[in-house]
């Protein structure tokens, strides 16, 4: 099945395999870049790839190789949108987990935030900056394209304040 037709769950499996092979040195840089680009070519593929990368035990998540960064850049708006949302969700969920005294889950959310932040900083493209500015507008003024996203997740004021604090470094 072509990568552009992968479901979210299929993209999770394909991404796990790809990232494992890359981490273990079983895949050359060019092959990795091509396979990653194929998975990232659809929204469901990009979602699955980022979930796998950001939550898994892969060296590439903590030390993004240039091939990974290039593949993410090549995916453009889809990846930038998902990364902007991920900054918000991981930061807000850390607050929720801490309230529940689930410190392991809170640490996981903070790890996802740190990994996402590293990728965002590595991209250095106008589309990423535009997405971060749009998210900041929604966070600070309640308007713009990300306002419905924030409303749908029903973050409370404490969570939103934590997100704003975390996002200040990006705007």
C-alpha positions, -999 to 999 in steps of 0.1 A, spaced: 0 0 0 14 34 -9 24 55 21 -1 82 10 -29 57 16 -17 46 51 -42 48 79 -32 64 112 -26 30 127 -7 17 97 15 48 98 23 41 135 36 7 126 55 19 95 70 48 115 81 24 143 98 1 118 115 30 100 127 48 131 140 15 146 159 7 115 174 42 113 184 42 149 200 8 146 220 18 116 202 -6 93 191 22 69 211 47 50 204 84 52 190 86 17 167 56 22 155 70 55 148 104 40 128 89 12 107 65 34 101 93 60 90 117 33 66 90 19 50 85 54 48 123 60 30 129 27 -5 125 42 -21 139 73 -27 105 88 9 95 80 23 127 95 2 122 126 14 86 130 50 95 124 51 123 149 33 103 176 58 75 171 88 98 170 78 120 199 66 93 223 90 65 214 125 55 224 144 68 194 177 86 193 163 107 164 137 122 188 163 136 211 190 142 184 172 150 152 194 141 122 195 164 93 176 138 72 148 138 97 146 176 97 147 178 59 118 152 57 98 173 82 105 205 62 95 188 30 61 179 45 55 217 51 22 229 64 9 195 77 39 189 99 40 226 110 4 225 120 8 193 140 39 205 158 22 238 168 -7 218 182 16 194 199 34 222 218 0 232 232 -13 197 239 18 183 256 22 214 278 -15 214 288 -15 177 295 15 180 318 -7 203 340 -36 178 339 -14 148 348 2 168 377 -32 175 391 -40 138 390 -6 132 408 4 111 378 40 123 377 52 97 353 26 108 327 34 145 334 71 137 328 61 120 295 42 151 284 71 173 293 94 150 273 71 153 243 71 191 247 109 192 248 112 170 217 86 189 199 103 222 208 136 208 195 120 199 161 103 233 159 135 251 164 153 228 139 128 235 111 136 272 107 110 277 79 84 305 74 55 281 76 65 270 111 68 306 122 34 314 108 18 285 126 34 295 159 22 331 154 -13 319 146 -13 297 177 -1 326 198 -29 348 185 -55 321 196 -38 318 230 -36 355 237 -66 369 219 -89 340 214 -91 345 177 -77 331 145 -74 297 129 -64 279 161 -92 293 183 -116 264 175 -88 239 183 -83 254 218 -121 255 224 -125 219 213 -100 207 239 -115 229 266 -83 238 283 -88 257 316 -71 289 325 -42 272 344 -35 250 314 -37 279 290 -13 300 312 12 271 312 9 269 275 14 306 270 44 305 292 59 276 273 50 292 239 67 326 247 100 312 236 87 306 201 71 340 193 
